[in-house]
Amino acid sequence: GMVAAKLFQAFGAKVIAYNRSEKEEAKAMGIEYKSLEEVLSESDIISLNMPLNDSTRGFISADKIALMKPTAVFINCARGPIVDNAALAKALNEDKLGFACVDVFDMEPPIPADYPLLSAKNTFLTPHQAFISEESMIRRANIVFNNVYAYLDGKPENVCK
């Protein structure tokens, strides 16, 4: 979520957020925390960034989708089962939501032909690999090579602690 927030801010967006616990790093970046209902109803772009667990399964229900602006863009790069995807498709088809970008589904691809989002209006779907492009793969390879060279020079970079 923090990475997404930084990307949105780079484009000049005002970022508001909902989280069970507020992060000081986010506040320092100028992110304002609001209730979930406020975030859903006030946002032009809603980016879902959360893990799938028992408390988040079905978290974005038809009722929560109904709170979103009819012009809003909904992005799900989290996990498919967090969203009621049938309700999402219905909202899109009834022009109650502007657009959806979905990279995750209730199951791993291949997706059944009758899956509601496959025929939903104003929907951009990717098979949980939206990050793969020629440019990104070249950039990733360069990062790996530069990490190896830096390590061999005794100056490790991008170290996980």
Buried (B, 14 or more C-beta within 10 A) or exposed (E): BEEBBEEBBEEEEEBBBBBEEEBEEBEEEEBEBBEBEBBBBBBEBBBBBBEBEEEBEEBBEEEBBEBBBEEBBBBBBBBBBBBBBBBBBBBBBEEBBBBBBBBBBBEEEEBEEEBBBEEBBEBEBBEBEBEEEEEEEEEEEEEEEEBEEBEEEEEEEEEEE
